[in-house]
Amino acid sequence: MPITDHLFTIKSTIPPSVQLLAVSKFQPLSALEEAYAAGQRLFGENRPQEMLEKYKSLPSDIQWHMIGHLQRNKIALIAPFVSLIESVDSERLLAELSKEATKIGRSLKVLLEVHIATENTKQGFTPDQIHRIMADTPLLGIEIVGLMGMASLTSHSTQIEREFRSLRALYDLYPNFTTLSMGMSGDYSIAIECGATQVRIGSAIFGARTIK
Ligand SMILES: *Cc1c(COP(=O)(O)O)cnc(C)c1O
């Protein structure tokens, strides 16, 4: 039962006010079933097809969060059931999500992904772009409920902390926001100190992923 053990250990380090998203990408159904049996209901996936297959095979009270870069031609696969799309990283994607939401008559909750890391490879908006989007007329069928970000991959905790604090400061400018998703297996304790309302934890629960 290592997954159950890891889950309980991690939960004991997270305040009840912080949501735990179990990042189950590349994990077999059996791993998700074990986490589900231990009470986990929030799961994060980064590929639409994989999320759809797992959604069809697992209990319906699971809340599915998309955390990976979403291609516009894959939106329709997950729009009917996804709980939260955390990885909205372009205005074009936002517009396409609005179109799909209108088409299927279901409003979609999203987080805007913010680029806080030093690496250019990471996705996300700049703070200025966030301000512009938030000042725009709201898109039909889209509820922007908060922000998501990933810190630099570094062992310098002061840098990680600086990045998370900057994201929290941006989040605090919008009182209607409810969700600040930051922190992964390696840095979630720092993220919680800096005011995360949700942490996204994969390998610390499920062990290493074999495929990338
Ligand atoms: C994979 C992934 C995670 C989880 O990473 P771990 O280091 O395994 O905890 C969190 N957030 C995003 C966006 C990811 O792609």
The ligand as a Gaussian input file, in Angstrom:
#p B3LYP/6-31G(d) Opt

LIG

0 1
 C        3.785000      16.627000     -13.587000
 C        3.300000      17.886000     -13.042000
 C        3.164000      18.083000     -11.652000
 C        3.576000      17.059000     -10.614000
 O        4.961000      16.909000     -10.587000
 P        5.683000      16.040000      -9.457000
 O        7.051000      16.601000      -9.409000
 O        5.635000      14.636000      -9.923000
 O        4.944000      16.236000      -8.197000
 C        2.635000      19.292000     -11.224000
 N        2.254000      20.244000     -12.083000
 C        2.370000      20.091000     -13.421000
 C        1.931000      21.190000     -14.310000
 C        2.912000      18.925000     -13.937000
 O        3.026000      18.784000     -15.257000

